[in-house]
Amino acid sequence: MPSVYINTGRKALTDLPPRDPKVRSFHESLPHYRPTPLAALPEIAQQLGIQHLLVKDESSRLGLTAFKILGASWATAKAVAKRVGLKSTGVGSREDLENELSLKNLASVAQAAELVLYAATDGNHGRAVGRMAKYLGIKARIFVPTMVDEEAKSKITSEGATVEVINGDYDQTVLDTKLAAEEHEGGKGLLISDTALEVDDEIPQWIVEGYQTMFDEIEEQILEATGQQTITHVVAPVGAGSLSSAVVTHFERTSRSTKPTIVTVEPESAACLKASLEIGKMASVHATFTICTGMCCGTLSASVWPILKDGVSVAMTVHDGEVDEAIHLLQKYGIYAGPCGAASLAAIRKLARVEGIQLSPNSVIVIFCTEGERGYQMQI
Ligand SMILES: Cc1ncc(COP(=O)(O)O)c(C=O)c1O
């Protein structure tokens, strides 16, 4: 299988949901908020023959080591508010948040309703949901597939959540978690899922919406980093596809006359987006081991497929060896990435060698380091 697929079906997206200004104010109200760095990697840019390579470094985000808390926190806030019938009061001023989506207010209503948060995860999302449960003073039950390692499990339990292992892969875990949440006594289970089983599932869409804060920050940082607003390419890692759909949505909504080319990267062993684009409809693959645990999904989120099929220009795969090399290269420049966090660099290094792909001395490429350093075991 070739590792690069050019999506000839790429077209402009219409009818995208409007940007919700409350997302950013909500994140700013959370403990440990500060923008994550947009770091320039000039030596790698030179090696690739491009103008700028910028990495949005999410290895320290809202007190955790991955970007996922942006989505999990916003989706939890919205889901709790909806479950208990909190009314939306305005357009996102600090006063509104104090009245409505403040942690204090959410904690008091979530505790009164005795809510228990549920999540299926291969690591980072579950830890983020566990952190939200801790902030709200409620319980969380987090379900993981067998391939999740001890380090990831103990990070989840360190938030006070329980971890339950499902004898199966990530897709199976998603189904079992949904059932467990639905069966929770008294209807008090609240599933914070980052992947949709139905196209109009609301909570996964709030997860996608929560990632907006990263792009708001990039828009504020790009001028200082490069002296210009231009971005020619954005590379997004894909598991269930929420992050990449947030990337497409943001750049389609911006007023740039030339939209950046959106490149996605998946592990060779779990490339459900690339497989779907190749046949023109959503397809599942049998996902097998990869060091990129967070990207080991066999099925896309149902709600992201309509966006990705039109908005992604190039879908790539990388193998674990390429990711391992990229991790070490990033370390040389002071970026300490876990495997998912280095996958975008692995992809762009590969793309630079593919004929017919237009990387040029004018290219300004943004990649995402989605998680910080963590242990991993290469399979031989
Ligand atoms: C660190 C990391 N990077 C990338 C991804 C992929 O994100 P998505 O599932 O939204 O495609 C995940 C998903 O869990 C992740 O944990």
The ligand as an ORCA input file, in Angstrom:
! r2SCAN-3c Opt
* xyz 0 1
  C      -1.752     12.213     21.818
  C      -2.793     12.017     20.788
  N      -2.569     12.482     19.554
  C      -3.504     12.345     18.589
  C      -4.707     11.720     18.838
  C      -5.713     11.581     17.732
  O      -6.806     12.418     17.952
  P      -8.239     12.072     17.334
  O      -8.720     10.820     17.989
  O      -9.045     13.249     17.630
  O      -8.031     11.851     15.872
  C      -4.973     11.231     20.117
  C      -6.255     10.595     20.438
  O      -6.486     10.089     21.521
  C      -3.987     11.375     21.126
  O      -4.177     10.917     22.374
*
